Amino acid sequence: MQGILIIIGLVVVIGAAILIVVGLRSTNNVDPLEERLAEFAQRGETASLEEIELSQSFTDRVIIPLAKRVGEFALRFTPQNAIQDTTQKLEQAGNPSGLEPTVFWALRFVGIGLGIVMLLVSSFAPEGSFLQGSTALYIALGAAVFGFYLPELWLRSKVNSRRKEILKAMPDALDLLVICVEAGLGFDMAMDRVQDKWNNEVGVIFARVLREMQLGKIRRDALRDMANRVGLNELTSFVAAVVQSEQLGVSMANVLRVQADAMRIKRRQLAEEEAQKAPIKMLFPMAFLIFPSLMIILLGPAALLLMRSTMQDVLF
């Protein structure tokens, strides 16, 4: 029974690994067939569709389409709420590596494969080893749980780091918005100057807002969607203030200046908070790495002298 479970688990792990490879390869959303057709067109060669398909690699012709079919099949059994929650978190993290929700869940199931691998290792362990019996099951269960939640922890760290970067850059971006608005530019043009000047996360989210507005979305809706994609309270307050000033006819420059001051105070408070956390974070490396080394350096010679004198007293 254990062998059958191991085989099934290995099949699941291999299938999930194929999904990961396909998801990472297809992040640019380019059809391999169209790419090959463009290459033939650039060279001025004429070829049939069958010849173009056969000119592709075995991976592009067989493995990738098969893996996409498997991904579509797996999508049917994935809870829709989980997919939506994962999609929102990937949006808040800035879509790292172009991951799709199905590929992310495949990563989590690959993590479960760690437990299956531990079971496989325990089956080959010698009799009387600690990898036999209930200990092996506990180790396998812990490895599966750790592997399942490791991608989630990685995604949360990406979300938090992106939010910190946006919060750190927002006061300077708002200062530039104030300067542009006071110089006579509209709010949309001021956002365009910000995304053109800075190649950071603030410039990226502003550029997406401008693209959505060019496609016909109302500015307040595009700004609210931006706040929902980031999930930062300070950015949500900024969007609410901008929308309210637009509806009430309040001076945009004054609103932006107040928001810039508030975000600068928030950034200073976060810096002070990190400074207060620094001594506590330094305690563990000092206690387990620095202090033992100092003890060896300072007390090592004294211990050697003490041992030498003790041995001389015993011998003589």
C-alpha positions in Angstrom: 0.0 0.0 0.0 2.8 2.4 0.8 4.5 1.7 -2.5 1.3 2.5 -4.4 1.0 5.8 -2.5 4.6 6.7 -3.3 4.0 6.0 -7.0 0.9 8.1 -7.0 2.7 10.9 -5.2 5.6 10.8 -7.6 3.2 11.1 -10.5 1.6 14.1 -8.9 5.0 15.7 -8.2 6.2 15.1 -11.8 3.0 16.6 -13.2 3.2 19.6 -11.0 6.8 20.1 -12.0 5.8 20.1 -15.6 3.2 22.7 -14.9 5.8 24.9 -13.2 8.2 24.6 -16.2 5.4 25.4 -18.6 4.2 28.3 -16.5 7.6 29.8 -16.2 8.3 29.3 -19.9 5.1 30.8 -21.1 5.3 34.0 -19.0 5.8 36.1 -22.1 2.5 35.0 -23.6 4.1 34.2 -27.0 2.7 31.4 -29.1 5.6 29.2 -30.3 3.8 28.6 -33.6 3.4 32.3 -34.3 7.0 32.9 -33.4 8.2 30.3 -35.9 5.9 31.7 -38.5 7.4 35.2 -37.9 10.9 33.8 -38.3 9.9 32.2 -41.7 8.4 35.4 -42.8 11.5 37.4 -41.9 13.7 35.1 -43.9 11.3 35.3 -46.9 10.7 31.5 -47.0 7.4 29.9 -47.8 6.4 26.8 -45.8 3.2 25.0 -45.0 1.7 24.9 -41.6 2.8 21.3 -41.1 6.4 22.1 -41.9 6.3 25.0 -39.5 4.9 22.7 -36.7 7.5 20.0 -37.4 10.3 22.6 -37.3 9.5 23.3 -33.6 11.2 21.3 -30.8 9.6 18.3 -29.2 8.9 20.3 -26.1 7.0 23.0 -27.9 5.0 20.5 -30.0 4.2 17.8 -27.4 5.1 18.5 -23.8 3.9 22.1 -23.5 0.4 21.5 -25.0 0.1 18.3 -22.9 1.0 20.2 -19.8 -1.4 23.0 -20.6 -4.2 20.4 -20.9 -3.2 18.9 -17.5 -3.3 22.5 -16.1 -6.7 23.1 -17.4 -7.9 19.8 -16.0 -6.4 20.6 -12.6 -8.1 24.0 -12.7 -11.5 22.3 -12.6 -10.8 20.8 -9.2 -9.2 23.9 -7.6 -11.6 25.9 -5.4 -12.6 29.1 -7.1 -12.2 31.2 -3.9 -8.6 29.9 -3.5 -7.8 30.9 -7.1 -9.2 34.3 -6.6 -7.4 34.8 -3.4 -4.1 33.7 -5.0 -4.7 35.9 -8.0 -5.2 38.9 -5.6 -2.0 38.1 -3.7 0.0 37.7 -6.9 -1.4 41.1 -8.0 -0.3 42.6 -4.7 3.1 41.1 -5.1 3.5 42.5 -8.6 3.2 39.2 -10.4 6.7 37.9 -9.6 8.1 35.8 -12.5 4.8 36.1 -14.2 3.3 33.3 -12.1 -0.2 32.2 -12.7 -2.5 30.9 -9.9 -2.5 27.4 -11.3 1.3 27.4 -11.4 1.5 28.7 -7.9 -0.8 25.9 -6.6 1.4 23.5 -8.6 4.3 24.8 -6.6 2.5 24.1 -3.4 1.7 20.5 -4.4 5.3 20.0 -5.3 6.0 21.0 -1.7 3.7 18.1 -0.6 6.0 15.9 -2.6 8.7 16.5 0.0 6.7 14.4 2.4 6.4 11.7 -0.2 10.1 11.7 -0.9 10.7 11.3 2.9 8.4 8.3 2.9 10.4 6.9 -0.1 13.6 7.4 1.8 12.3 5.8 4.9 11.2 2.7 3.0 14.9 2.1 2.0 16.2 2.9 5.5 17.8 0.0 7.4 15.9 -1.8 10.2 16.2 -0.1 13.6 16.9 3.3 12.1 15.1 6.4 13.4 13.5 6.8 9.9 11.4 3.8 10.6 7.9 3.6 12.1 6.0 6.6 13.5 9.1 8.9 13.3 9.2 8.6 9.5 5.5 9.5 9.3 6.0 12.6 11.5 9.0 13.7 9.5 7.1 13.1 6.2 4.1 15.0 7.5 6.2 17.9 8.7 8.1 18.1 5.3 4.8 18.0 3.4 3.3 20.8 5.6 6.5 22.9 5.3 6.6 22.3 1.5 3.0 23.2 1.1 3.2 26.5 3.0 6.6 27.5 1.8 5.4 29.1 -1.4 2.7 30.9 0.6 5.3 32.4 2.9 7.4 33.4 -0.1 4.5 35.2 -1.6 3.7 37.0 1.6 7.3 38.2 1.8 7.0 39.5 -1.8 3.8 41.3 -0.9 5.3 42.9 2.2 8.5 43.9 0.5 6.6 45.5 -2.4 4.4 47.4 0.0 7.4 48.7 1.9 9.0 49.8 -1.3 5.9 51.7 -2.4 5.5 53.3 1.0 9.1 54.4 0.9 8.8 55.9 -2.6 5.4 57.5 -2.2 6.4 60.8 -0.4 8.9 61.6 -3.1 6.5 60.7 -5.9 3.8 62.9 -4.3 6.3 65.8 -4.0 6.9 65.5 -7.8 3.1 65.4 -8.3 2.7 68.6 -6.3 5.4 70.4 -8.3 3.9 69.3 -11.6 0.3 70.2 -10.6 1.4 73.6 -9.3 3.3 74.2 -12.6 0.0 73.9 -14.5 -0.1 70.2 -15.5 -3.1 68.0 -15.0 -3.1 65.2 -12.6 -2.9 62.6 -15.4 0.2 64.3 -16.9 1.7 64.6 -13.5 1.4 60.8 -13.0 2.9 60.3 -16.4 5.9 62.4 -15.4 6.3 60.3 -12.2 6.2 57.0 -14.1 8.6 58.4 -16.7 11.1 59.7 -14.1 11.2 56.7 -11.7 11.7 53.1 -12.6 10.3 51.7 -9.3 7.0 50.1 -8.1 5.3 53.5 -7.8 6.1 54.2 -11.5 4.8 50.8 -12.4 1.5 51.2 -10.7 1.0 54.7 -12.1 1.8 53.5 -15.6 -0.8 50.8 -15.3 -3.4 53.4 -14.2 -2.6 55.5 -17.2 -2.9 52.5 -19.5 -6.3 51.7 -18.1 -7.4 55.3 -18.5 -6.3 55.2 -22.1 -8.4 52.1 -22.7 -11.5 54.0 -21.4 -11.6 53.4 -17.7 -12.7 56.3 -15.5 -9.9 57.8 -13.5 -11.4 57.3 -10.1 -12.1 53.6 -10.9 -8.6 53.1 -12.2 -7.2 54.7 -9.0 -9.4 52.5 -6.8 -8.3 49.4 -8.7 -4.7 50.4 -8.1 -5.3 50.7 -4.4 -7.0 47.3 -4.4 -4.1 45.7 -6.3 -1.5 47.0 -3.8 -3.5 46.6 -0.6 -1.7 49.4 1.3 -3.8 51.5 3.7 -1.8 54.7 3.0 -2.3 54.3 -0.8 -6.0 53.7 -0.2 -6.2 56.9 1.8 -4.4 58.8 -0.9 -6.8 57.5 -3.6 -9.8 58.4 -1.5 -8.4 61.9 -0.9 -7.8 62.4 -4.7 -11.3 61.1 -5.6 -12.9 63.3 -3.0 -11.0 66.4 -4.1 -12.1 65.7 -7.7 -15.7 65.4 -6.7 -15.7 68.5 -4.3 -13.5 70.7 -6.5 -10.8 71.1 -3.8 -7.3 72.2 -4.9 -5.5 69.1 -6.0 -2.1 70.6 -5.0 -3.1 71.1 -1.4 -4.5 67.6 -1.1 -1.3 66.1 -2.6 0.9 68.2 -0.3 -1.1 67.0 2.8 -0.9 63.4 1.6 2.9 63.7 1.0 3.4 65.1 4.5 1.3 62.3 6.0 3.2 59.6 4.1 6.5 61.1 5.1 5.6 61.0 8.7 4.5 57.4 8.3 7.8 56.5 6.6 9.7 58.1 9.5 7.7 56.2 12.0 8.4 52.9 10.2 12.1 53.7 10.1 12.0 54.4 13.9 10.1 51.1 14.4 12.8 49.2 12.5 15.5 50.9 14.5 13.8 49.8 17.7 13.6 46.2 16.4 17.3 46.1 15.5 18.7 45.3 19.0 16.3 42.4 19.4 17.2 41.1 16.0 20.9 41.4 16.8 20.5 39.4 20.1 20.3 36.0 18.4 23.4 36.3 16.2 25.3 37.8 19.1 24.3 35.1 21.5 24.9 32.1 19.2 27.7 33.4 16.9 29.6 36.3 18.3 29.8 35.5 22.0 31.0 31.9 21.5 33.8 33.1 19.3 34.8 35.8 21.8 34.7 33.2 24.6 37.0 30.9 22.6 39.4 33.7 21.7 39.6 35.2 25.2 39.3 32.1 27.4 41.0 29.6 25.1 44.6 30.5 26.0 43.7 30.6 29.7 42.1 27.2 29.5 45.1 25.7 27.8 47.4 27.2 30.4 45.2 25.8 33.2 45.1 22.4 31.6 48.9 22.4 31.2 49.5 23.4 34.8 47.1 20.8 36.0 48.8 18.1 34.0 52.2 19.1 35.4 50.9 18.9 38.9 49.6 15.5 38.3 52.8 14.2 36.7 55.2 15.7 39.1 
